[in-house]
Amino acid sequence: MNRLSMLAAGLLMGTAAVQFSSVALGQTDRWVTLVDGTKMGDWTEVGKANWAMKDGALVADKITEGKDPSYLVSKQSYKDFEMKVEFWADDDANSGIFIRCDQSAKIDSKICYEVNIFDKRPDPTYGTGAIVDVAKVDPMPKAGGKWNTFEITAKGPHLVVVLNGQKTADVQDSKHASGPFALQYGSGVIKFRKVQIKPL
């Protein structure tokens, strides 16, 4: 191989390496931010609450129509993903993150997986950190009165929930394969400071 051919081959390999590293980097950094300190995000609301941006967070503290909880439902559906959610709840909050919902017009724990935020749930086995009726939590951690971080991973039937660095649910379940996710307001005060999702 003459010098010109070697130079061309080297240049080609260098370009390929740069392209490969760009692809690899893209695969590890595909977080989509739906809520941050400056934006509420684009949602479909099911049920009515007074969702609003206040002091760098998406906040609700009152149902404004009827008695049913309010949900902010994502416009997109997700199958396998990681989520990071920063939230603040008062002691009376009944909230949660509903994932892989079978539909977007009606939300509940029967058609979605509900990752619960509910310190005062009468049955604490499915309280904060649990996946309602799927994965119990024992002992139930308390989220009230402070900022918390949920890390939720759904990969095939494997669902994992980590609250503030502590794994609270790790279960295999295949009832719901994909669908939109939703943020819930049921009672008390709930604030979401950041909501991010990364498809896997």
PLY file of the C-alpha trace (Angstrom):
ply
format ascii 1.0
element vertex 200
property float x
property float y
property float z
element edge 199
property int vertex1
property int vertex2
end_header
0.00 0.00 0.00
1.50 3.33 -1.01
1.64 6.33 1.26
-1.41 8.02 -0.29
-3.54 4.86 0.11
-2.43 4.50 3.74
-3.30 8.14 4.41
-6.73 7.70 2.83
-7.35 4.48 4.83
-6.30 6.21 8.06
-8.57 9.15 7.32
-11.49 6.79 6.63
-10.92 4.89 9.89
-10.71 8.16 11.83
-14.00 9.37 10.33
-15.67 6.05 11.16
-14.41 6.25 14.75
-15.78 9.79 15.12
-19.13 8.71 13.66
-19.24 5.63 15.93
-18.42 7.65 19.04
-21.13 10.18 18.10
-23.69 7.38 17.74
-22.60 5.81 21.01
-22.81 9.17 22.75
-26.29 9.76 21.30
-27.45 6.41 22.62
-26.43 7.24 26.16
-27.79 10.78 26.17
-31.34 10.60 24.87
-33.10 12.06 27.90
-36.23 14.00 26.99
-37.16 16.68 29.55
-40.93 17.19 29.84
-40.93 19.34 32.99
-38.18 21.52 34.40
-38.03 24.70 36.44
-39.12 26.82 33.47
-41.70 24.78 31.56
-44.84 22.85 32.38
-44.59 20.64 29.31
-47.25 19.55 26.82
-49.88 17.23 28.34
-53.44 16.02 27.88
-55.36 16.68 31.10
-57.83 14.07 32.32
-59.85 15.41 35.26
-59.32 18.97 36.45
-56.89 20.38 39.01
-55.20 23.77 39.33
-51.91 22.70 37.72
-49.59 25.71 37.36
-45.91 26.67 37.32
-44.91 28.24 40.65
-41.42 28.93 42.00
-39.69 26.63 39.50
-42.05 23.65 39.83
-45.29 22.28 38.37
-47.75 22.45 41.28
-51.30 21.31 42.07
-53.13 21.61 45.38
-56.83 21.52 44.49
-59.34 19.61 42.34
-61.23 22.24 40.36
-64.03 20.14 38.83
-65.84 17.14 40.27
-64.22 14.78 42.77
-62.03 12.59 40.57
-58.23 12.93 40.56
-56.55 14.91 37.80
-53.91 13.46 35.48
-51.44 15.07 33.11
-51.01 12.45 30.39
-48.00 12.35 28.06
-48.70 12.87 24.36
-46.36 10.00 23.44
-46.41 6.31 24.30
-43.40 4.54 25.75
-42.49 0.87 25.94
-39.04 0.38 27.51
-37.62 3.42 29.28
-35.94 5.03 32.25
-37.58 7.94 34.07
-36.25 10.47 36.55
-38.81 12.48 38.49
-38.04 15.09 41.15
-41.09 15.77 43.32
-42.17 17.38 46.58
-45.23 16.15 48.43
-46.82 17.33 51.64
-47.82 14.76 54.26
-51.40 14.59 52.92
-50.50 14.20 49.24
-52.13 11.46 47.20
-50.27 11.40 43.92
-48.29 9.07 41.73
-46.75 8.35 38.37
-48.80 6.09 36.13
-46.81 4.27 33.43
-47.60 2.14 30.37
-51.28 3.10 30.44
-53.52 1.08 28.11
-55.32 4.27 27.04
-54.97 8.01 27.52
-58.59 9.11 28.00
-59.07 7.35 31.34
-56.32 6.71 33.88
-56.32 4.38 36.88
-54.22 1.65 38.49
-56.11 -1.10 36.64
-55.07 0.04 33.17
-51.63 1.42 34.13
-48.84 0.63 36.55
-49.15 3.16 39.39
-45.90 4.12 41.10
-47.43 5.55 44.25
-46.83 8.76 46.23
-49.20 8.36 49.19
-47.67 8.40 52.68
-51.08 8.15 54.37
-52.47 5.31 52.27
-54.70 3.19 54.56
-52.88 0.05 53.38
-49.21 1.13 53.43
-48.04 -2.02 51.61
-48.95 -0.22 48.38
-48.08 3.29 49.62
-45.19 5.53 48.59
-42.60 3.64 46.52
-44.87 0.69 45.70
-46.45 -0.26 42.37
-50.11 -0.52 43.34
-51.44 -4.11 43.33
-48.22 -5.32 41.68
-45.20 -4.70 43.96
-45.48 -4.10 47.71
-43.10 -1.89 49.66
-41.90 -2.84 53.15
-41.13 -0.72 55.03
-42.80 2.14 53.23
-40.53 5.21 52.96
-41.95 8.66 53.70
-41.85 11.34 51.02
-43.79 14.11 52.77
-42.26 17.52 53.40
-39.12 17.21 51.25
-37.82 16.96 47.70
-37.52 13.36 46.46
-36.26 11.61 43.35
-37.91 8.63 41.68
-35.91 6.57 39.18
-38.24 4.21 37.34
-37.06 1.61 34.84
-39.36 -0.48 32.63
-37.66 -3.02 30.40
-39.92 -5.75 29.05
-41.74 -7.25 32.05
-39.05 -6.05 34.49
-40.08 -2.99 36.51
-37.78 -1.30 39.05
-38.52 1.69 41.27
-35.82 3.54 43.21
-36.77 6.33 45.63
-33.97 8.58 46.87
-31.39 5.89 46.06
-33.32 3.10 47.82
-34.89 0.35 45.71
-38.55 0.08 46.71
-39.92 -2.21 43.98
-38.35 -4.84 41.71
-40.87 -7.05 39.97
-41.66 -9.02 36.83
-45.12 -8.27 35.41
-46.41 -8.25 31.85
-49.94 -6.83 32.13
-49.09 -3.54 30.44
-46.51 -3.52 27.64
-46.52 0.12 26.53
-48.47 3.34 26.57
-48.41 6.94 27.76
-47.51 7.89 31.32
-49.30 10.32 33.62
-48.68 12.54 36.65
-51.50 12.41 39.21
-53.02 14.93 41.57
-55.43 13.42 44.08
-55.15 15.47 47.28
-52.77 17.54 49.40
-49.96 19.39 47.62
-47.75 17.92 44.91
-44.90 19.61 43.05
-42.88 18.25 40.13
-39.56 20.04 39.62
-38.21 17.77 36.89
-39.67 14.99 34.74
-37.34 13.25 32.28
-37.67 10.06 30.26
-35.20 8.12 28.14
-36.47 5.43 25.73
-34.39 2.25 25.87
0 1
1 2
2 3
3 4
4 5
5 6
6 7
7 8
8 9
9 10
10 11
11 12
12 13
13 14
14 15
15 16
16 17
17 18
18 19
19 20
20 21
21 22
22 23
23 24
24 25
25 26
26 27
27 28
28 29
29 30
30 31
31 32
32 33
33 34
34 35
35 36
36 37
37 38
38 39
39 40
40 41
41 42
42 43
43 44
44 45
45 46
46 47
47 48
48 49
49 50
50 51
51 52
52 53
53 54
54 55
55 56
56 57
57 58
58 59
59 60
60 61
61 62
62 63
63 64
64 65
65 66
66 67
67 68
68 69
69 70
70 71
71 72
72 73
73 74
74 75
75 76
76 77
77 78
78 79
79 80
80 81
81 82
82 83
83 84
84 85
85 86
86 87
87 88
88 89
89 90
90 91
91 92
92 93
93 94
94 95
95 96
96 97
97 98
98 99
99 100
100 101
101 102
102 103
103 104
104 105
105 106
106 107
107 108
108 109
109 110
110 111
111 112
112 113
113 114
114 115
115 116
116 117
117 118
118 119
119 120
120 121
121 122
122 123
123 124
124 125
125 126
126 127
127 128
128 129
129 130
130 131
131 132
132 133
133 134
134 135
135 136
136 137
137 138
138 139
139 140
140 141
141 142
142 143
143 144
144 145
145 146
146 147
147 148
148 149
149 150
150 151
151 152
152 153
153 154
154 155
155 156
156 157
157 158
158 159
159 160
160 161
161 162
162 163
163 164
164 165
165 166
166 167
167 168
168 169
169 170
170 171
171 172
172 173
173 174
174 175
175 176
176 177
177 178
178 179
179 180
180 181
181 182
182 183
183 184
184 185
185 186
186 187
187 188
188 189
189 190
190 191
191 192
192 193
193 194
194 195
195 196
196 197
197 198
198 199
